[in-house]
Structures are given as structure tokens and as C-alpha cells.
Amino acid sequence: MGCRTLFFALSCILFAYYISAPIPENVEETWKVGTINALVKMVSFTATLFENIGLMKYEEVLSTFVKLDVTKPISDEHITVTDTTFSGVPVRLYLPKRKSERQRPAVIYLHGGAFIIGSCKNSAYDLLNRETANKLDAVVLGVDFRLSPQYYFPAPIEDVLSVVKFFLQDKILERYRVDPMRICIAGDSCGATLTATVTQLLKNDPVFKNKIKAQALIYPALQVLDSLVPSQQENEHGPLLTRDMAIKMACLYLTRDEALPQAMRKNQHMPQESRHLLKFVNWSNFLPDKYKKNYIYMKPVLGRLNLSYPALLDSRLSPLLVNDSQLQKCPLTYIVTCQYDILRDDGLMYVTRLQNVGVNVVHDHLEDGFHGALSFMSSPFYLQLGIRIKDKYISWLEENL
């Protein structure tokens, strides 16, 4: 009984500490956001504590909570939902039941979770993909790619590419009556990273280069070179996603070695060989003036980290690193950015660079938005912001797909 009382007391103290963290004034549902913010940070604190004392790994604690939210493939009056595999990778398929005289559009959706947690079967993604299928009369495919650190980079990319190429086969498109000219890849957070990467790779593949009509990126992470862009400094403490959490999870995509996150926190993680790549993520050239504020551009310190991580130079990890001739091949693009998101500037830079090379880009910036809101669309953690992002995304698909 004494241990339970102590645990409860410590939990109350932690909650009181985190609930007192300021939430920006223009964010709606302030108390609800504050409560979710406190709970997320308590879970992260607990995960760090458990890892430090050797009980469980950080990502295992997070995954335990996220797995509580996994849904079954339940069909309804409008949509048939099926769990299956494409090219050996688990997927969830949403097929409209109503008869259609013409071929349907298709959306391949890639879930968020920093490459270490999450599933297309989580309730928010099930709701999103189900509604997308119903409103667009579209075939929707959710992909459960392998997660880190059990499977490091580039395993998730390999899984998604495998699924997409399998789906794009003529015989598969015919089976599901999909219009081969109306296919979109979409995702949020790390799923948006995968979306950008896979779209770039497919556009360079002569077999598949004309088979993706559009891509949709919801608060994407698009570079790891500079960990002190203005949005990372401005939103260091969240809401929800803190800079420290993001760095820890991003590094788990590559390694368990603590040297990398320690160096990344100081912006001293990139090797000398990356010097020629800095021009692609120089925020002083690509951010609109209103987001630069009074921040002064400082190049990342190169060559301080003794260990070598070739992935840090790989455009598959940082889609912003491709040159303009590669970007020019990108299809119609939709990007959502949020003001109170440490990843905000990645999305803003991508918008600028795509527009500079003539790509058709639709950009929705949410002045009251923050990272991860799309994951909170069902009871008891229902946020109007998440519903708004969902509605904007589906509305864009309806108009453009």
C-alpha cells in the first residue's frame, strides 16, 4: 500500500508540474490541450526513468500505451475493412461498398510515430482512413511498416516502397478498380517524411514515375542537418512534442548510441562531409520573414562527433537534401504546417523550395496548431484542431484527386 500511495503522490506532483506549463493563448480548448500535454510529458518522463533504472526501454514504454489504442478491422455499412499483407508487409485496406460506374481514386496513408511507435490500426488513423474512403469513394491503404530500433533506417522506407510498388501493379489496380491516374501518397509526421522520400524515389523510377498524382504531408520532418532552426528554438517545450523528445526518437531511428542525441542537442552531430548539403536547409534563405523573427542563422558545427553515421547524409532520411532538378519532378503537393511545432520550419522550407522550382503546392498553415493534433480525434482525447486538420486534408483530396 505504501508503494502505491507514493506512486500516486509522485504522479500527482508530476501532473501538477506539467499542467502548469503555459499553452499559447490562441490555442483553442486550452485546458484539454494542457491536460493532454501534461499526460504526454508524464509518459515520456516515465519512459526515461524506466530506461535509466533498467526496467524498460524508452520506446517500449511509449509503445505499451500506444498499443492500447489499436482497433480491429471492423467493416460498417459504407466501408469494408480488411487486414492483409502486400508484399509481406501488414496493411489495412478500406474498400467502399457502394457500386461505382467509374474507377476509384486511391490513397496510401503512412502513419506517424517518429518511426518507433504507432500503427495504421490506431483509432485516429482508422477514423481518418475510413472517412477518406467514404467521402472520396476511394480505396485507402494504411501501411504498418517496420519500426525502430528493432529495425533501423532504411527498413520503413523499404517496406513502404515494397507496398506501393505492389499496389501499383496493373493487376492489383484492376482488382480494386483503382484509376491509375488518381493515386496519392499521404502521411503525418514521420509518415510525411516517408511520403516525401518514397514520392521522390518513385519519381526517379522510370516504371513508376507517372503513377503518383499527388502527395500530402501533414506536419512533416524533412531534415536532420540543422537541429536549431527557429521553430526548434521557439517551440523547444512543445506543446506535446518537445525538442528533447524529438531528438531522442529521431536518433533511435539510426542508433541506440547516446553520443548522437547528445551531439544533436548542441547541433554538433554532422560530419565535415555534409558541408555541401547545408545550402539545402539554410533557413535564412527559405523561411518567410515572419518566421525568421530575430533569429540569426548559425551553421551547424561540423566534425565534432567522432562516430560516423552515413544516414545523416542520405536524402532518404532528409528529403530536403535533394537538388532542385529532383524536386522539380514532384507531383501536386499538399503541406500542413503548425505554428507551435518544432518541425514547422521543415515544412515551410519544403514549400518554398518546391514553389521555387514550379511544383504546384497548396499550403495550409495553422496559426493555432501544434504537432500531433491529428492523433486526437476520438474520445476521451478529442481535439477540434485534429478534426480541422482532418477536414482540410480530406477537402483537398476531394478537390484534387
N, C-alpha and C positions, 0 to 999 in steps of 0.2 A: 504493500500500500504506500509506503514511504517513497519508493521509486516513481510510482505513478503520480503521486502528488507533486514531486519535484519536477517531473517531466511536464506536467500540466502547467505548473507555475512558470517554468522556463519558456514554454510555448506562449503563454500569455504575455510575458515580458517581451519576447521576440516580436509577437504580433503588434503589441503596443508601439514598439520601436519603429517597425516598418510602416504601420498605418499612419504614423505621424509624418511620413515623407511627403513633401509638397507635390501636388498634382497641378499641372498648368491650368490657369483659370479658365481658358476657353475650351477645355475638355469637358464634354457632357457626361452626365452620370458620375460625377466626381467621387462620391462615396463608394459606388460599386467598383469603379476603376481602382480607387485606393485600396479596397479590400482585396481585389484580385492581385494587385501589385504586391501587397503585403504577403499574400499566400505564396505567390511565385518565388519571392525572395526568401521566404522561410524554407521552402522546399530546397532551393539552391544552397542555402546556408547548411541545412541538414545534410544534404548530399556531400558538401565539402567536409563537414565534420565527420561523417561516417567514413569517408575516404581517408581522412587524416588519422583516424584511430584504427583503420584496417577492417572495418565491418563490411563495407560495400564500396564498390567503385562509384564515382560521381554519376556517371551516366546510367548505372544500374538503378540508383535511387530515383532519378528522373523517369526512367523507363517504367518503373513499377507504378508510378502514378498515372502515366500516360496510357498504359495498358488497361487501366480500369475503364477507359472510355472507348474501348474497341466495340464496334457494333457487328451484328450478324447480317448476312446478306438477305434482308427481308424485302421481298417484292411488294408493290402496292397496286392500286387499280390502274395506275398510269405507266409504271416502270417495272420491268423485270430486272432483278439484281442477281448477279451470279459471281461467285468467287471461282477463279480458274487460274491457269498459268499460260503465259505466252512466252515461248522460247525458254521455258524453265523458270520464269520469274513470276511470282504471285501477282495477280491483278484482280481488280473488281470491275465488272462490266455492267453498265447501265443501258438497257435497251428499251426504247419507247414501245408501248403495246399497241398504240393506235395505228391503223393502216395508213400508209402513205403512198401516193402515186409516184413520187419522185424520190431520188436518193437523198439520204440524210447527211448533214454535216457531222463531223466528229471532233471531239475534244479529248486530248490526252492530258490528264492533270497529274502534276507531281507535287506531293505534299511537302510541307515544311518540317522543321525539327532539328536544324543545324547538323544534319547528316548523322546524328547519334540517337535520335528518338523519333517517334511518330509513325503513322501508318495511314494509308488511304482509307482505312476502315474506321478511323476515329470519327466521332459523331459529327463534328463540324464539316469534315470533308465529305462524309456520306450525305449530309444535308445539301452541301454545295453542289456536288456532282449529280445528285438526284434531281435537284431543282433545275440545273443546267440542262439535263437530258429532257426534262418535261417541258420547259419553256421554249427550248430551241427545237424540239422534236429531233434531238441529236443523240448519236451514240457517244457515250462518255466512258473513258477508261481511266481508272486510278491505278497507279503502279506502286507496289511495295518493293522498292529497290533495297539492296543490302545496306546495312548501317555500320558505321564506325563506332568504336575502334575495333570491333571484331573483323571488319573488312575495311581496310584503308582506301583512300583515293588511289586509283580512279574507279573502284568497284561500282559505286552507284551510277556513274556515267556509263559504264559498260552494260549494266542491267537495263537502263533506260534506252540506250541505243538499240540493244537487242530486241526489246519490246516494240519500239517504234518501227524498226525495220520489218519485224514480223507482221505487225499490224498493217503496214503499208503494202504488203504483197497484194497483187490484184485479186487473188482467190479469196483472201481474207476480207478485203473491202467489199467484194461481191457477196460474200456470205452474210455480211451485216448491212448490205445495201447502203454503203457509205459513198458519198460523192468524193472522188479522189482530188477534186479541186477545192474542197471546202474542209480542210483539216487544220486544226490549231493545236499547238502545244502550249500549256499554261502551267503556272505554279506560283507558290508563295514562298518567300524567304529562301531557304536552301533549294526548295523546289523551283524557284525562279532562277536561281543560279544554274541548275541543271537544264532548265528550259533554254536559257541563253546559250549555254555550251552546246547542247545537243542540236539546237537550231543552226548554230554556226557550223558544226561538223556536217550536218546533213546538206547544208547549202554548198559545201565543198565536195560533196559526193555526187558524181555525175548520174548515178542511178536514182538518187532521191532529191536532187537539188530543186526540182519543181513541184514537189509533193506537199510542201508545207505552205499554207496560205498565210498564216498569222502566228504570232507568239504573244502571250500575255504574261507580264512579270509583275507580281504583287510584292511590294517592298523587297526588292532583290538585294542579295550580297553579290558584288561583282568584282571585287578586288581585295587582295590581302597585302599589297605592297606598302600602303600607307595607312597606318593604324591611328593617325592623328589628324584626319580630315576634320573640318569644322563640326560636322554632325556628331562625330565620335567624342569630341570635347564638350560640345554643348549638351549632349544627352547621355553623358557618362553614367548617370544613375537611373536611367530609364525615362519613362515608366516601363515596367515589365522587364525588358531586355537591357541589362547593364553592359557597359563596355567590358568589364571583367568577365562576366558570364559568356559574352560572345567570343572573346579571345580564347577562353578555356575550351569552349565547344568547337571552335574553328580548328584549334590545334589538334584536338582529338581525331579530326578527320585525317591527320597526317601522321601523328606520333603520340606516344604517351610520355615522351621525354619532357620534363618540366623546363628545360632550357629554352625551348621555343616560345611558350607563352610568356615566360619572364622577359625575353628579349622583345617580343611583340608589344608588350605593355609600354616599353620605352621607345618603340618604333626603331629598334636596332636589330631587326631579325633578317633583313635582306642581305644577300651576298653582293660583293663588288660586281659580279657578272650581270646584275639587274639594272645597272646604271642606265643602259639604253632604253629600258622599259618605263622609266619614271615619267617620260613625256606623255604616256597614255593615261596616267592617273594624276596629272598635275592639276589639282582642283582650282588653282588660281586662273587657269585658262578655260576651264569648262563649267564652273559654277556660275549661275546668275549672281549679280552683285548683291542682291538682297540676302543671299545665304552666306556670303563671304564675311559680312559684318566687319569686325575689327581684327579678324584672324590674319596672321602673317604666314605665308607659305614657307615651310621649312622642309627641305628634302629629308627623307628617312636617312638615318645613319647607316652606312653600308659597311659590311665586312667585320662586324663586331662578334657575330655568332660563329663559334668555331665549327659547329656541326653543319653538315650540308644537307639541304632539303631541296632536291631538284624540282619538286612540285611547285615550289614558290615562284618559279619562273614560267610555269605552264599556263597557257591561256585557257585550258580546260578547267583550271581552278579559278582563274580570274579572267572572265570573258572580256573585260575592258582592255586586255592586253593585245587583242588582235589589231592589225593595222587597218587603215581606212578602206583599202581595197577589199578586205574581208568583210568589214562592217557593211559595205555597200550592197552586199548580197542578201542582207537580212530582209525578211518579209515584213508586211504590215505589222506594226508593233504597238502594244498597249502596255503602259507602265504606270503603276500606282506608287507614289511616294508619300511618306508621312512626316510631318514636321518634327515630331518628338521621337524620332527613330535614329539610332546611331548609324544605320545603313542608308539613311536618306540621301547622302551625297553620292553614293554609288549609283543610285537610280538617276539622280539629276545629271551626273556626268554622262551616263549612257544616253539619256535623252538628247543632250547637246551633241554628242559625237555622232549619234545616228542621224539627227537632223542635219548636221554639217555635211554629211555625205549623201543627203537626199532621200533617206528612208522615211516612209510615211509613218509618223509616230503620233499617237494620241496619249497625252499625259494628264493624269488626274493627280493633283497634289492636295492632300487633306491637311489643312492648317491645324486641325484639332486631332490629327491621327497619331497613332503610335504603333510600334512593331507588335505583331502577333494578334491584333484585334480580330482577325478573321477566324481565329480558333475559338472565339467566344460568341457562339450564335445559338446556343441552346441552354435551357435551364439546368442548373441554377446560375450559370455564368453567362447571362445573356446581355450582350452589349449592342446598343444601337449603332455604334461605329462599325462593328463587324457586319451587321446587316446592310449598312450603307455601302461598304466595300463590295460585299456580295452582289448587291443590286447594280452597282456601277459596272462591275465586271460582266455580269450576265447581259446587261443592257448593251454594252459594247459588242459582245459576241453576237447578239441579235441583229445589230446594225451592220456588222462587218463580216460575218461568217455565213 
